[in-house]
């Protein structure tokens, strides 16, 4: 069977272009994820990996739709290889049923990861410049009118830290960072 895998990063993004490609390639079964590719913890990817059988071919529009780093790509390819399933990436013209395709998958995976690293590097550089220019302040601080009251309840041991976090709607790191800021502010 020809198995198609499609991924877009968000629910708002359109899968039509990838779906048309899958139709043109005669895909028998299609799996679509609408989530980030930052890791392999994707529901439809998992279902697809369970679904494929010996002799099947998994088809993707491009490597970046399948995996965003070399490690994940090679691990996914290994899982397919263990099940004797081939992998085809249309954009990069890779077919792992050939020796050249097996070599190229490693090369293209490394290139995709390098590009992702460049994107992060450029983003970090842009944020640094924006901060220097006073245009970037980071995320807005969670402001909660109940903080002081709940802080005092927690410090008096009337409630646990976990309960304080629940009441404030804060995660652990945010709560303790806010506590440190508050105590510094108040000279405690």
C-alpha positions in Angstrom: 0.0 0.0 0.0 1.0 3.6 -0.5 0.6 5.5 2.8 0.5 9.3 2.7 1.6 11.4 5.7 0.7 15.1 5.8 1.6 17.6 8.5 0.9 21.3 8.9 1.9 23.3 12.0 -1.5 24.6 13.1 -5.2 24.0 12.6 -5.4 27.2 10.5 -3.0 26.0 7.9 -4.3 24.4 4.8 -3.5 20.8 3.8 -5.0 21.0 0.2 -1.7 21.3 -1.6 -0.2 18.2 0.1 -3.5 16.3 -0.3 -3.5 16.9 -4.1 0.0 15.6 -4.3 -1.0 12.5 -2.4 -3.9 12.0 -4.7 -1.6 12.4 -7.8 0.8 9.8 -6.3 -2.0 7.3 -5.8 -1.9 7.1 -2.1 -4.3 4.4 -0.6 -4.4 5.7 3.0 -3.8 9.2 4.4 -2.7 10.4 7.8 -2.9 14.1 8.6 -1.4 15.9 11.7 -2.1 19.6 12.4 0.7 20.1 15.0 4.3 21.2 15.3 6.9 18.9 13.9 9.4 19.7 16.7 9.2 16.1 17.9 7.6 12.8 16.9 4.9 13.0 19.5 2.1 13.4 16.9 -1.1 11.4 17.0 -1.5 10.6 13.3 2.2 9.9 12.9 1.9 7.3 15.7 -1.2 5.8 14.1 0.6 5.7 10.7 3.6 3.9 12.2 1.3 1.3 13.7 -0.7 1.0 10.5 2.1 0.3 8.0 3.1 -3.2 7.1 5.9 -5.0 5.3 6.1 -3.8 1.6 4.2 -0.5 2.2 5.6 2.8 1.1 5.2 6.0 3.2 5.0 9.1 1.0 5.5 12.7 2.2 5.6 16.0 0.4 8.9 16.9 1.9 11.2 15.8 4.7 10.3 18.9 6.8 6.7 17.6 6.9 7.9 14.3 8.4 10.7 15.4 10.8 12.4 18.6 11.8 15.7 17.3 12.9 18.2 14.6 11.7 17.9 12.5 14.8 14.0 12.2 14.6 14.2 11.7 10.8 16.7 8.8 11.1 14.8 7.2 14.0 11.6 7.3 12.0 13.3 5.9 8.9 14.8 3.1 11.2 11.3 2.3 12.5 10.0 2.0 8.9 13.1 0.0 7.9 12.4 -2.5 10.8 8.9 -3.0 9.4 10.4 -3.3 5.9 8.5 -0.2 4.8 10.0 2.2 2.2 10.0 6.0 2.5 9.5 8.5 -0.4 9.9 12.3 -0.1 8.6 13.9 -3.3 10.2 17.3 -2.9 13.7 15.9 -2.3 13.2 13.0 -4.8 14.2 10.4 -2.2 13.2 6.8 -2.2 14.8 4.6 0.5 14.2 1.5 -1.6 17.4 2.6 -3.5 21.0 2.9 -2.1 21.1 6.5 -3.3 17.9 7.2 -1.5 19.2 5.8 1.7 22.3 8.0 1.5 20.3 11.1 0.5 17.9 10.8 3.4 20.8 11.3 5.8 22.2 14.2 3.8 18.8 16.0 3.4 18.0 15.4 7.1 21.2 17.2 8.1 20.4 20.1 5.7 16.9 20.5 7.1 18.2 20.5 10.6 20.9 23.1 9.7 18.2 25.4 8.2 16.2 25.1 11.3 19.2 26.0 13.4 19.8 29.0 11.1 16.2 30.1 11.6 16.6 30.0 15.4 19.9 31.8 15.2 18.4 34.6 13.1 15.4 34.8 15.4 17.6 35.1 18.5 19.7 37.8 16.7 16.5 39.7 15.8 15.2 39.6 19.4 18.6 40.8 20.7 18.6 43.8 18.4 14.9 44.5 19.2 15.7 44.4 22.9 18.7 46.8 22.4 16.3 49.2 20.5 13.7 48.9 23.3 11.2 47.3 21.0 11.1 43.9 22.6 10.2 43.4 26.2 9.5 39.7 26.3 6.2 38.1 27.4 4.0 40.2 29.6 4.2 39.4 33.3 1.2 37.6 34.7 -0.5 40.1 37.0 -2.9 38.7 39.6 -4.7 40.9 42.1 -4.9 38.0 44.5 -1.1 37.3 44.5 -0.3 39.1 47.8 -3.2 37.6 49.7 -2.4 34.0 48.4 1.3 34.6 49.0 0.6 35.4 52.6 -1.7 32.4 53.0 1.1 30.2 51.6 3.8 31.7 53.8 1.6 31.2 56.8 1.4 27.5 55.8 -2.4 27.8 55.5 -2.2 26.5 51.9 0.4 24.5 50.0 2.5 25.9 47.2 0.6 23.6 44.8 -2.7 25.0 46.0 -1.3 28.6 45.7 -0.3 27.9 42.1 -3.8 26.5 41.3 -5.5 29.5 42.8 -3.2 31.9 40.9 -3.3 29.9 37.6 0.5 29.8 37.5 2.9 27.0 36.7 5.6 26.1 39.2 8.5 28.2 37.6 6.3 31.2 37.1 5.0 31.0 40.7 8.5 30.8 42.2 9.9 33.5 40.0 7.0 35.8 41.0 7.6 34.9 44.7 11.3 35.9 44.3 10.3 39.2 42.5 7.7 40.0 45.2 10.1 39.3 48.1 12.8 41.4 46.4 10.3 44.2 45.8 9.1 44.1 49.5 12.6 43.5 50.9 11.5 40.2 52.5 
